[in-house]
Amino acid sequence: MQLKEQRKVRVLELCWSEERTWSDIKERLRIPEASLFRILSELVEHGYLEKREDGKYYITEKGR
């Protein structure tokens, strides 16, 4: 598995148990900002995560 896919899986695993902010995800997983931005954008675009108005990301049914 490529590094980018591994990071996507780690983000989904982290968001599985509770909603997370961008900074929380970055801090816990230590993913570079640019990479994390792309990963979150792709996961939201494909319906695996959604972003609430307060900025927290949560996993969707598709992501489970």
C-alpha positions in Angstrom: 0.0 0.0 0.0 1.3 3.4 -0.9 2.0 6.0 1.8 -0.9 8.2 0.6 -3.4 5.3 1.0 -1.9 4.4 4.3 -2.5 7.9 5.5 -6.1 7.9 4.3 -6.7 4.7 6.2 -5.2 6.3 9.4 -7.4 9.3 9.0 -10.5 7.2 8.7 -9.5 5.1 11.7 -9.0 8.2 13.8 -12.3 9.7 12.8 -14.1 6.3 13.4 -14.6 6.9 17.1 -15.3 10.6 17.2 -15.4 13.8 15.2 -12.0 15.5 14.8 -10.8 18.9 13.8 -8.2 19.4 11.1 -5.6 20.4 13.7 -6.4 17.4 15.9 -5.9 15.1 13.0 -2.6 16.8 12.0 -1.3 16.7 15.5 -2.2 13.1 16.2 -1.1 11.6 12.9 1.8 14.0 12.2 0.9 14.3 8.5 2.3 17.3 6.7 -0.2 20.1 6.2 -0.3 20.0 2.4 -0.7 16.2 2.4 -3.4 16.3 5.0 -5.3 19.0 3.1 -5.3 16.8 0.0 -6.3 13.6 1.9 -9.2 15.3 3.7 -10.4 17.0 0.5 -10.4 13.6 -1.3 -12.1 11.8 1.5 -14.8 14.4 1.6 -15.1 14.6 -2.2 -15.6 10.8 -2.4 -18.1 10.7 0.5 -16.0 9.0 3.1 -15.9 12.0 5.4 -18.0 15.0 5.9 -17.1 18.3 7.4 -19.4 20.1 9.8 -19.9 23.8 10.0 -17.8 23.9 13.1 -14.9 22.5 11.2 -15.0 18.9 12.6 -14.7 16.0 10.3 -16.7 12.8 10.8 -16.9 9.5 9.0 -20.0 8.8 6.9 -21.8 5.5 6.4 -19.8 5.0 3.2 -16.6 5.4 5.2 -17.6 2.7 7.7 
